Amino acid sequence: MSETAPKTGTVKRRALRARIWQQVPLIVALVILWMLLWGSISWLNLVTGLVLAIVVTRVFFLPPIELSGRFHPWWALVFLADFSAKVVVASFQVAAQAFAARPVSRNAVIGVQLFTRSDLIMTLTAIALSLIPGSLVVEADRERSVLYLHVFSTPDDAAVEAARTQVMRIERQLVRALGSRHDLERMSEWT
């Protein structure tokens, strides 16, 4: 009995340490968000943000974010540049449509099958799509890895396919920047 007690205690401590390290990125993100909401960087905001982040992660159950451990800076820059360009172009398109004499003829809700099973990549893809004017993610089917989004001004099937292609392109860029080796392998199989 005494021989197994230190081993189980050590295993429990390692599991606790692993759980704490999994929560660190979330706590850091929540503290940064808190400081951005207050609009100033101060010791008081840092401490209250840290306390609040710890309370939130303890009170509200959140599944752990599984990070792949890889980050490719080049692909992250490619994503940011492409995303920024899409936001600017789409902003002008939506503004032009708002001032057009003719109303929008047709909109669409489309489902796009993603190849990744990563919750992080799926969430980042949904956020990026929702930030681009003219599209909004209305539902995410986590089990089947499908995003359903409302797309503004889709007069023909080519516009719907262009929207699907845009979703797949954003997902590919995010996988190349942050995805796991498994996601990269799946992506190469699909393309």
C-alpha positions in Angstrom: 0.0 0.0 0.0 2.8 2.5 0.9 4.6 1.8 -2.4 1.6 2.8 -4.6 0.6 5.9 -2.5 3.5 8.0 -3.7 3.0 6.9 -7.3 -0.7 7.9 -7.3 0.0 11.1 -5.6 2.7 11.9 -8.2 0.3 11.0 -11.0 -2.4 13.2 -9.5 0.0 16.2 -9.2 1.2 15.7 -12.8 -2.4 15.6 -14.0 -3.2 18.7 -12.0 -0.2 20.5 -13.5 -1.2 19.5 -17.0 -4.7 20.8 -16.5 -3.3 24.1 -15.1 -1.0 24.5 -18.1 -3.9 23.8 -20.5 -5.8 26.6 -18.9 -3.0 29.2 -19.1 -3.7 30.3 -22.7 -7.3 30.8 -21.8 -6.5 32.8 -18.7 -4.0 34.9 -20.5 -6.5 35.6 -23.3 -9.2 36.5 -20.7 -6.8 38.9 -18.9 -5.9 40.6 -22.2 -9.6 40.9 -23.1 -10.3 42.4 -19.7 -7.5 45.0 -20.2 -8.8 45.8 -23.7 -12.3 46.3 -22.4 -11.1 48.8 -19.8 -8.9 50.5 -22.3 -5.8 50.8 -20.1 -2.9 48.7 -19.0 -2.4 49.0 -15.2 -1.6 46.8 -12.3 -5.1 47.0 -11.0 -6.6 45.9 -14.3 -4.0 43.1 -14.5 -4.8 41.8 -11.0 -8.6 42.1 -11.3 -8.4 40.5 -14.8 -6.4 37.6 -13.4 -8.7 37.1 -10.5 -11.8 37.3 -12.8 -10.2 34.9 -15.3 -9.5 32.3 -12.6 -13.0 32.6 -11.3 -14.5 32.3 -14.7 -12.5 29.2 -15.6 -13.4 27.6 -12.2 -17.1 28.5 -12.2 -18.0 27.9 -15.8 -16.9 24.6 -17.3 -15.1 25.1 -20.5 -13.6 22.2 -22.5 -9.8 22.4 -22.7 -8.4 24.0 -25.8 -6.2 21.5 -27.5 -3.3 23.4 -29.0 -1.2 21.7 -31.6 2.0 23.2 -30.3 2.9 24.5 -33.8 2.8 28.0 -35.1 3.9 28.9 -38.6 4.5 32.7 -38.7 4.6 32.9 -42.5 1.2 31.3 -43.0 -0.2 33.4 -40.1 0.9 36.5 -42.0 -0.6 35.1 -45.2 -3.9 34.6 -43.4 -3.9 38.1 -41.9 -3.1 39.7 -45.2 -5.7 37.7 -47.1 -8.3 38.3 -44.4 -7.6 42.0 -44.3 -8.0 42.3 -48.0 -11.3 40.3 -47.9 -12.6 42.6 -45.2 -11.8 45.7 -47.2 -13.2 44.4 -50.5 -16.4 43.0 -48.9 -17.0 46.3 -47.0 -17.0 48.2 -50.3 -19.3 45.6 -51.9 -21.8 45.7 -49.1 -21.7 49.5 -49.0 -22.2 49.6 -52.8 -25.2 47.2 -52.4 -26.7 49.4 -49.7 -26.7 52.4 -51.9 -27.8 50.6 -55.0 -31.2 51.5 -56.4 -32.0 47.8 -56.9 -32.5 45.6 -53.8 -30.5 42.4 -53.2 -32.0 39.7 -55.4 -31.0 36.6 -53.6 -29.2 35.4 -50.4 -28.2 31.9 -49.4 -27.6 29.8 -46.4 -25.0 27.2 -47.3 -23.3 24.4 -45.4 -19.6 23.8 -45.8 -18.0 20.6 -44.8 -14.6 21.3 -43.1 -11.9 18.7 -43.2 -10.5 19.5 -39.8 -11.9 18.1 -36.5 -10.1 20.7 -34.4 -12.5 22.8 -32.3 -9.9 25.7 -32.4 -9.6 25.8 -36.1 -13.3 25.4 -36.6 -14.0 28.3 -34.2 -11.3 30.5 -35.7 -12.7 29.8 -39.2 -16.2 30.7 -38.0 -15.0 34.0 -36.4 -13.1 35.0 -39.5 -16.1 34.4 -41.7 -18.4 36.3 -39.4 -16.0 39.3 -39.4 -16.1 39.5 -43.2 -19.0 41.7 -44.2 -21.7 39.9 -46.2 -21.4 36.5 -44.5 -22.4 35.3 -41.1 -22.0 31.9 -39.5 -25.5 30.9 -38.3 -24.7 27.4 -37.0 -21.8 25.1 -36.4 -22.2 21.3 -36.3 -19.3 20.3 -34.2 -19.8 16.6 -34.5 -19.8 16.6 -38.3 -17.5 19.6 -38.7 -20.0 21.6 -40.8 -20.4 25.3 -40.8 -23.6 26.9 -42.0 -23.4 30.5 -43.0 -25.7 33.1 -44.4 -24.2 34.7 -47.5 -25.3 38.1 -48.8 -26.1 38.6 -52.5 -25.7 35.3 -54.2 -27.5 35.8 -57.5 -26.3 32.5 -59.1 -24.7 29.1 -58.3 -21.2 30.5 -59.1 -21.5 33.0 -56.2 -22.5 30.2 -53.8 -19.5 28.1 -54.9 -17.3 31.2 -54.5 -18.5 31.5 -50.9 -17.7 27.8 -50.3 -14.3 28.2 -51.8 -13.6 31.2 -49.5 -14.5 29.1 -46.5 -12.2 26.3 -47.5 -9.4 28.8 -48.3 -9.7 30.4 -44.8 -9.7 27.0 -43.2 -6.6 25.9 -45.1 -4.7 29.1 -44.2 -5.5 28.6 -40.5 -4.5 24.9 -40.6 -1.2 25.9 -42.2 -0.7 28.5 -39.5 -1.9 26.7 -36.4 -3.1 23.2 -37.3 -1.7 20.0 -36.0 0.3 17.6 -38.1 -2.8 15.4 -38.4 -4.8 18.3 -39.8 -2.1 19.1 -42.3 -2.1 15.4 -43.5 -5.9 15.4 -43.8 -5.7 18.7 -45.8 -3.2 17.3 -48.2 -5.4 14.2 -48.7 -8.5 16.4 -49.5 -6.7 18.7 -51.9 
